[in-house]
């Protein structure tokens, strides 16, 4: 009897211990699930706040001019530009102006509504033209099998030989890239060459102030925006917005068939300005639109306008103090080679 009683006590204690262990386990599981739910909620709030904050930054940047003290260095004569003088500078131009002056020259052309285009070529475009596989921080990818895009890009650089169409190439420290780019072109005159970084580096702060000035004080209904990943959905400063798919380049055959005709319909109107930020596809779009109507302004602004379309810049050089000190050296073109003066 004592033995049986002892077994019963042991079993009873074992059951109690198991029940106690199960209860503790259930509490631990409950706490873990509770903490996990809290983390999910916090992540959701963080995501919402982040996107709201980006939208708020965009709105702040767009409205910034109301509080912005405009630098007299940039906006010297407010009623101001002598457009006849600007036209004369364009006619007399034989090569790119000094880096800062080139920025003022191009923005003067825009403000005087003088039709022209500006395409920009750098290392990414060069890699594609050379047939080298390429992936971008903007999440697009180019494969050498995509020959139609490559051929269109090579064709687009020859815009430099027709009318007032500028082609930008990199600075002196990238001279091997510049010479490689020129090898694919018919660009023989320095008159329509410029700097691919004319809106960034040393000129970036000036550009930020200028573009805010322009979209706030000039006729906003002239601006056509062609860009991807735009956070600001209330684009009241543009006449028309054409969103660019992230994978436009990989699916150029598919998307270009629908996208290009849509933009073309608008480009048939005169005296519009196209703000374009579509990676290497920008140059192809500009070349095509210029053939349709050369009475508009077509500019590849690239990442320089991200601070108003996204609310932040994806490019470190737009946030880097050292980059803000960089200027490009003046150059001329001779026998498809860059010669720095």
N, C-alpha and C positions, 0 to 999 in steps of 0.2 A: 504494500500500500504506500509506504514511504517512497519507494522507488517511482511508482506511478505518479504520486503527488509531485515528486521532484521533476519528473518529465513534463508534467502539466505546467508547472511553474516556469520551466525553461522555455516551453513552447509559447506560453503566454508572454513572457518577456521578449522572446524573439519576434512575436507578432507585433508587440508594442513598438519595438525598435524599428521594424520594417515600416510600420505605419508612420512613425516619427520621421524616418528617412524619406519616405514618399512625400510626406507633408513638406519637408525642407526642400526636396527636389522640385515640388510643385511651386513653392514660393520663389525658388531661384529661377525656374522657367518663366514664371509670371513677371519677375523683375527684369529678366533679359528681354522678354517680348515687349514689356512696357518701355524699357530704354530704347529698344529698336524702333518702336513707334514714335517716340519722341525725336529720335535722330531723323526719321523719315520726314516728320513734320518740320523740323529745323531746316533740313535740306530743301524742302519745298518752299519754305519762307525765304531761304537764302537765294534760291533760283528766282523767285518772284521779285525779291528786292533788287537782285543784280540786274535783271532786265528792266525793271522800273527805273533803277538808278541810271542805266545806260540811256534810256529814253529821256530821262530828266536832263542828263548831260547834253544830249543832242539838242533838246529844247533850249537849254541854257546857252549853248554855243550859237544857236540860230538867233537868239534874242540878245546876244551879248553886246551887239553894237550899240544898243540903247544906253549901256553903261560904259562902253568902251571909249576911252579918250583916244581919238584917232591921231596917230603919229604924223606930225607935219612933214616928216621926211618922206612918208609914203604918199600922203594926199596934200601936195603942196598948194595947188590952185584948185579950189573946190569947183569953180565953174569952168573949168580949169584947163583941160587938155586942149591944146591947139591941134585939132585933128588934121588940118592941112599939113602942119609940121610933121605929124606922125606918118602921114602918107608919103611925104617927101623922104623921110628916113627909110621907109620901106623900099622906095624906088632906088635910093642911093646906096643901100646896104650892099656890101660885098662879102661880108663874113659875120660871124656871131659877134655881138658887142661884148664888152666885159661882163662878167657873170651877173653882177647886181643890175647893171644897166639893161642887160638882156631881159631880166624879169620885168622891169618897168616898161620896156619896149613892147613886150608881148601883152601885158595887161592894158597898155594904152591902145593897142590894136583892138582888144576886146571892147573897151569902153567906147571907142570911136565906131564900133560896129563895122569894122573893115573885114570883109570875108577872108578867111585863111584857115589852114588846118595845122595841127601839131601832133605828129606821131612820135612815140618815144621807144627806142630800142636799147636794150641792155643785155645782161648775161643770159636771162631766160630766153628771150627771143633769139639770141645768137645760138644757143644750144639747140633749139628747135630747128632753125634753118640749117644747122650742121647735121641734123638727123640724130641728135643725142637724146636718149630717153630722159624725161624730166618730171619731177614732182615739185609742187609749190606749197608754201605755207598756207595758201588760200584753198588748199585741198583739191586742186585740180591736178591732173596727170596727163602728160603727153607721151604717146607711144610712137616709135618710128613707123609703125604700120599705118598711122594716120597721115597719109601722104597729102591728102586734099588740103588739110589745115596747113601743113608745112608749105605747100606750093602757094597757097593764098597769102601766107605771111610774107614769103619772098617777093611775091608780086606787089604787095602793099608798100614795101620800102621804096619802090620806084616812083612813088608819089612826089618825091623830091625834085623830079625833073619836069613837073607840070604845075604851072601857076604858082600862087603864093602858098605853097605847102611846105612846112618845115619838118625836118627829121632830127630828133634828138639822139645823141650818142653819149656814152659815158665820159668821165673825166680822164685826165692824163694817166692816173695810176692804173687805169683799165685800157690802156692804148691797144693792147693785143686784141681785146674784145671789140673795140671800135673798128680796128682795121679788118677784123673778120666780118663784122656787120657790113662794112662798106664793100667788101668783096662780093656780096650778093646783090649789090645795087647798081644803078646807073647814075648815082649821085656824083656829078663832076664839078659842081659849083659850090663854093662855100657860102653863097648868099643865103641859101635855105637850110643850112645846117645850124643846129643849136645844141644845147646841153640837155641830156635826158633827165638831169636832176634840177632843172631850172626852177621847179616849185618846191624843192626840198633843200636839205643842208643849210647853207648860210641864208638862203632866201625863204626858208619855211615859215618863220615867224611873220615875215612880211606878207607871205601868201595867205596865211590864216586871217590876218587883219583885212587884207584886200578882198578875199572872197566873201567875208561877212559883210563888208562894206558894199560889195557889188550886189549880192542877193537881197540886201535890205533896201538899198537906195536906187537901184536901177530897175528896169522893167522886168519883173520876175516872170512875166508871161512869155518871155522869149526863151527861157531856159528849158532844155530837154535833158533829163537825167537818164543815163544808161549805166546801171551799176548793179552789183550783187550785194547780198547780205546787208540790206538797208534796215536799220533798226527803227528809224524815225518814219512812222507810217503817215504822219501828217505833213506831207511835203507841200506845204502851201507856197513854197518859193519856186516851184517848178510848174511848167505848163503841162508836161507829160512825163511820166516815169515808166521806163521799160526795165523790169527786173531781169537780171542775168542769172541763169541757173548755175549752181556751183560747178557742175560737171559739163559746162558748155563745150569746153575744148575736147574732152573725150568723146562727146556726142555731137560734134560739130555738124555732121550731115543731117542729123535729126532736128536739132534745135535751130540751126541757121535757116532752114526752110520756112519756119514759121516766124522766127524773130526778125530776121533781116527785112522781109517785106513789110512788117508792121512799122519798123523804124523808118523805112524808105517812104512810106506814105506820108509821114510827118515831115520828112526832110524835103519833100517837094515844095513846102512853103519856104518863103524867102526870109532872110535876116533873123534866123534863130541861132542860138548858141547851144551846142551839144556838150554837156559835161559827161565824159565817158570814163568809166573805171571798170574795165572788163579784162584785165590781164593782157596777154599777147593778142587776144581777139579784138582789143580796142583798135589796133592798127588796121586790121582787116575791115572792120566796120567803118572806120574813117575813110579808108581808100574807096570802099564801095559807095558810101554816101556822097563823097566829093564828086564822083562820076555822075551821080544823079542830079546834084545841085551844088554848084560851087559858089552860091551866093549866101551860104551859111558859114558859121564858125564851128569847127569840129576840133575838140581838144581832148587828148588823153591825159586827164588829170591824175589817174592812177590812185595810189594810196594817199596822196596829199589831201584829198577831200574826205577821207574816212572820219575825221574828227567831227564832221557835220552829218555824215550819212550813217555812221555807226556809233559815234560818241566817244571813240577811242581810236588809236592807231595800232595796227597789227605790225607795223615796221619799227624795229628798235631805233633805226637811224632818225626817225621823226621824234623820238623821245630822248635822244642822246645829246648831251651838251657838246661833246666833241664834234659831232656831226654839224652842229649849228655854226661851227667855225670854218667849215670846209667850203672852199670856192673852187670852181673849175677854171682852168687856164684857157685863155683865148687860143683859137686854132684856125687853120685853113685846111682845105682839102686839095690834094694834088695827086693825080694818078691813083685815085681810090685809096689814098693813104692820108692819115692825119699828121699834120705838121704843126707842132706847138711853137708859139712865138715867144 
